Amino acid sequence: MILRSQIVGSGCYLPSRIVTNTELAAKVDTSDEWIVERTGIRQRHIAAEGETTSDLATAAAQAALKSAGLTGADIDLLVVATATPDNTFPATATKVQQRLGMTGGAAFDMQAVCSGFIYAMAVADNFIKAEQARTAVVIGAETFSRILDWEDRGTCVLFGDGAGAVVLRGSWEKGSNQDRGILSTHLHSDGRHYDLLYVDGGPSSSQTVGHLRMEGKEVFRHAVTNLAQVVGEALHANDLSAADIDWVVPHQANRRILESTAKKLGLSMDRMVVTVDKHANTSAASIPLAFHTAVADGRLNQGDLVVMEAMGGGFTWGSALVRL
């Protein structure tokens, strides 16, 4: 027997303001056709003035807890994956903890940019497997609109704001690849590529928030290779093949990356959950947003084998193989 972290609830939150490509084209030198052709993005949600990452995270967590039939008092671990915290400190997670009515256990932030949710899932899974937590809420939440250079058409068109959350609960299973729950997680990073995707500010360097900077072609090239590799790693670790996958829930960075990754894996795009057209790139929030979208519309069901994968600044990348 082995302890598995089962996903027992999910939820999401998107700010009410929607910004279309056409609206962006009135402000920067771009067009709806240019953005759609290169990224697949048609719109993004933007947080309202005064609406913070903790606001988004709290709403997503409340929805996830409701779907699981649990309350804040049931949680003993809360991890918020974000690169856009409310403050330098304390952790955004502690604000969410207070608002959910969680008074025990631990709450902290995880920073791995777009891979943050996978990293946070891995941390929570290991807490549960070590019997240091029984019920965990894992949240990806971002307000990337606050760190964009709105005059840089190469980056400002790519990102949006949002939050998604899942509730994990430990359950004893047989220890086979047919178990329900997280079968394995796989994390990587390579700091040699730090300067290809970064924010040019911070408390220690510039004493400012800074703006996102990216070498798009290089990021694309590394993403396709790394994402296919880390999915293969997860399948190999569990003696499974791509044919066994029911759904891929990928980080929603760019439709062309999703298509290239699917091709490398020999998978049909029909098995990829795609929300980048509606949400754009929401960094750590993109996987839980896509996951909940597919749960809510009935695509994901109990027993399905789901692989989640992401790559972000650092570079960081990782995967999680889960049977629902």
Buried (B, 14 or more C-beta within 10 A) or exposed (E): EEBBBBBBBBBBBBBEBBBBBEEBBEEBEBBBEBBBEBBBBBBBBBBEEEBBBBBBBBBBBBBBBEBBEBEBEBBBBBBBBBBBBBEEEEBBBBBBBBBBEBEEBBBBBBBBBBBBBBBBBBBBBBBBBEEEBBBBBBBBBBBBBBBBBEEBBBBBBBBBBBBBBBBBBBBEBEEEBEBBBBBBBBBBBEEEBEEBBBBBBEEEEEEEBBBBBBBBEBBBBBBBBBBBBBBBBBBEBBEBEBEBBBBBBBBBBBBBBBBBBBEBBEBEEEBBBBBBBBBBBBBBBBBBBBBBBBBEEEBBEEEBBBBBBBBBBBBBBBBBBBBB
